[in-house]
Amino acid sequence: MPLIKEIDYINPKWLFNGHLQTIIPGLFRSVISLPFERERIATHDGDFLDLDWLRKGSKKLVIISHGLEGNSKRPYMLGMANQFYGKDFDVVNWNFRGCSEEMNQKPIFYHSGATYDLDAVIDHAATSYDEIYLIGFSLGGNLTLKYLGEKRARNPKLKKSIAISVPLHLESSCIKISSRENIVYSKRFLNTLKEKIIKKSLVFPDEIPVGLLRKIKTLKDFDDFFTGPIHGFKDAHDYYEKNSSLYFIDKIEIPTLILNAQNDPFLSEKCFPVNKGKSLPNIWMEFPKQGGHVGFSPRNRSEIYWSEKRAFEFINTDL
């Protein structure tokens, strides 16, 4: 220790760049049917979170957190859940506030550093398990790493964590995803975020000034006018600086894998902190050259996704 591994994910030949490796799995991956049971839990501030459970009576639980504008039923969430459920783990895919097909009850929604909600999920689940593992995708990866690195009481049942395609540095990653070559992604995110603001403004017209939407051209604009102020930050820069997991990973005390593809179109250079990682005893960093954003498609349709294979290997290996 520390260990930074050179890992080679080998992409299908026809997915020859980061954009294809990102888009094709997101659009065309087969949807897996799983026997989820939904549970709604209350939050500390009188709101709610919807949790989707897979239970088989295990004493080991995997908690999986989704990405920006995702939910518990996204194909990448189902794939990871299926991998661990099939290996005799219980699994909970949880939905961030406002992401479970029903608007949440407070003016705030979710954001990259809203670790109080992840804490609520862990606290709710912990009494039934001996071991708990955390997996987060993209924004959910940032949330997971920040949670583990914060000065807070954490449940001793937490054993390992994994963050996949994680924007460790939020501001530079926001700039990257808003670049001309990535405009398709940023527009898609902006459209759904704006729809949520419009719906929320009908219930909270004073807290959610919908007229500001006409000023929104980029994701940073959205965070300047909405995400930041609604959640108590001065602006987007303040929000990014206080919630980037890059500033928290040196305090993580359990074995943690950060898995980022070098050709991920969403991630800036600051999301590959190799030199910093060399001094962190509990962090494994794997930066394969290929993979895209939440991609890592297998070369053969009969195989599982590479990120799911790596996640299980990491959790199931003594370190």
N, C-alpha and C positions, 0 to 999 in steps of 0.2 A: 504494500500500500504506500502511496496512492497508485492507482492503476488507470491509465488511459489506453484503451485498446484500439488497435487499428483493425476495424471490422469491414469486411467486404460483403455488402449486400449485392447480389447480382440480379439486375433488372431483366425483365423480358425484353428481347431485342426490339420489339415493335414499340415499346415504351422507351424511347431513346433520349428523352430529356425530362427536366424537372416538371414542366407544365403537364406533359402527358401523364407522368407518374402521379401527379396530383389530381388531375381532372377525371381520368378514366375510372379509377377506383371509386371516386365520389359519385359518379353518374351511373356506372354500370355494374357495380358489385352486387352480387345476388344478396337479397335480404333473407336473413336467417330467421326462422320462426322459433321463438323460445317461450317457455311457459312462465312469463313474468307475472308477479303479483304486485299490484300497486299499493303503496302505503303513503298516506299524507301525514307529515309531522308538522308541528308548530315550531316557529322560530322564536327567538328571545324577544323579538319586537312585535309579535302578534301577526306575523305573516305565515306563509306555509311553504313547504318544499315537498315535491312529489318524488318518491323513491320507487324504483322498479326492481323487485327482488327475484332472484333465482335461489331457491333453497333446496338443499338435499340433506340437511342435518349435519353439515360439516362444522368443525370448530375453527375453521380457517375461512376468513372473509376477504374478498377483494372489492374495494370501493373504486369505481371508475368515474372519472369526471370528463365531460365533453368539452368541445371547443366553442369558439365564438359563433353564436346563433345556431348552435347544435342542440341536441337533446338526447335522451337516453336511448332512442331507437335508431339513431344514425347507423349506417352499415358498419363503420369502424367500431362503434360501441358494441354492436351485436357480435361482431367477430371476436373481439377481445373477451366479452362475456362468455361466449360459447367455448372459447379455448379453456377458460378456467373452470367453468361449470362442468365441462366434460372431463376434467381432471380432479373432480371431487372437492372443489372449492364451492362455498356459497359466494354469490355475487350480488352486489347492488349497483345498478346504474342510476345515478341520481340526476335530476333536472335542476338546473339553476333557476332562480326566480324568473318567472315569465316565460320559461322555455318548455312547459309541459302542457301546451294547448289551452291554458287558462291564465289570464292575466293575474299577476300577484296583487296583493291587497295594500301595498304601500307605494309611495311615490318612487322609492329606490327600486332598482332592478338588480342585475348582476354586474360584476366587473372583474377584471383580472386579478384583483387583490382582495376579494370579498371572502376572506378566510373564515369569518365568523359562521358562514353557512356550511362550509366543509366541516368545521368543528362541531356544528350541530348534528350533522350526519354521523360523524365518528362517535360522538357522545351517545347518540341514540342507539347505535348498533353495538357498541362495545360490550354491553353486559352479556351478550349471548355468545361471545367468541373468545378464543384463547389467543389467536393471532390475527392481525389485520394488516393488509397490504394496500397501498394506494397506487393507482395508475391514473395519469392525467394526459389528455391530448391537447396540444396547442395552448389555448388560453387556460384550459383545465390543468395543463402541465405547469404553467406559471403559478397558478393558484396553489397547486400541490407543493411545489418547491418553496414558495413564500411561507405557506403554513408551517412547513417543517423547520424553516429557518428563523421564524419569529421567536421573540421572547414570550413564551406562553407555556402553560402546563399542558403537556401532551400525554396521551394515554400510553402507558408502558406496553400495551399490547401491539402497538405499531412496530412492525418488524423491518419492512423494506418499502421502497417507493420507486416508481418509474415515471419519467416525464418524456413524452414522445412529441417531436416536432414543436418544441417549446420556444417561444420568443422570450428568451432570457432578458433581453433589453428591449423594453416595450417601445420606446420612442423611435429608435433607429429602425425597428421592425415595422412600425407603422409607416414610416417614410418609405421603406422598401416596398411594402404592399400597395402603397399609393402611387408608385412610379408608373410610367406609361405602359411598360410591358406587363404590368399586373392589374391594369384597370378593370378587367373583367371580374376579378375576385373582389376588389374593393367596392365596385358598384353593387355587386350582389349583396355584400354585407350591409352596405349603406341602405339599400332598399328595404331590407327586412327590419333594420334598426329604426328607420324612419316610420315604418308601419306601427311599430310598438309605441313610439313616442306619440303618434296620433291617437292611438287607442287610450293610452294613459292620460293624455291631456283632457279627454272627455270626462274622466273621473277626478283628475287633479289639475284643474285649469290654472290654479295659482302657482303650483309647484313646477308644472311642466309648460313653459311658454312655447306653445306650438308654432307661433309666428317666427321663431328663430330658425325653423327648418329651411327657410328660403336662403339662409346664409351658409348652409351646409353643402360643401363641395367635396370634402375629403373626410376620411375617417378621423383625422386629427381635428378637423372642424367639429365633428360630432362630439369628440371627447372634450373639446374646449367649451362647447356650449351646453352639453348635456351630461355625459358620463362624469366629468370632473365635478362641476358644481352640484349636481344632484346628490353625489356621494361625499360631499364635504371637502373637495379639493379645489384649489384656486382656479386651475385651468388644466389643459391636457398635459403640459410639461410637469406640473406638480403631481398629477395623477400617475404619470409614467415613472417619475423618479421615486415615488413612495411605494410603488407596487412591482417594480421590476425584480424578478427573482434572482437576477445576477447579483444583487446586493445582499441576498439572504443565504445563498448556498454554502457559504463558509461556516454557517452555524448549524448545518444539518448534522444530526447525530446518529442517523440510521443509514445503512447501505442504500445508496440511491443511484439509479442509472438514468443518465440523460442521453437520449437517442435522437440526434438531429442529422438529417441528410445534408450534405454540403451543397446539393443543388436544389434545396428547398426554396421556392420562389418567395416565401413569406419572411425568411429570416435574414437578418443583417449579419455582418461579420462579427459583431459583438455577441452573437449567439453561439459562438464557437470559441470559448475562452480557454484554449488549451493551456496556456501558461499559468493561468489562475488555477486550473484544475490540478496541476501537478502538486500543488501544496495542500489539497483537500483530502483528508484521509478517508472520508466516507462517500466520495463521489466517484463514480465510474462514468466516463464520457466516451461515447461511441459515435463517431462522425463518419459514416460511410459516404462514399462519393455520390452514390445514387440513392433514390428513394422518394424524392418529392416531399410534399407536405401531407402528412397522415396518409402516405401511400404505401410503399414497400410491398407492391403486388408480387405474388409468387410467379415463377416462370411457368408453372403448370397449374391449371385450374383445380386439380385435385389436391394441391398442397395448401397449407394454411398460410396466411400472410406472415411475412418475415418478422414484422414487429411483434406479432403475437407469439411467435416461436421464441424470439429473444426475451420477451417479457416473462414467459413461463420459465425459460432456462435461468434467468437471473433470480427469480423468486425461489426456484426450486433447487438452487445450488448453494451449498455451504461456502461462505466466503471467509 
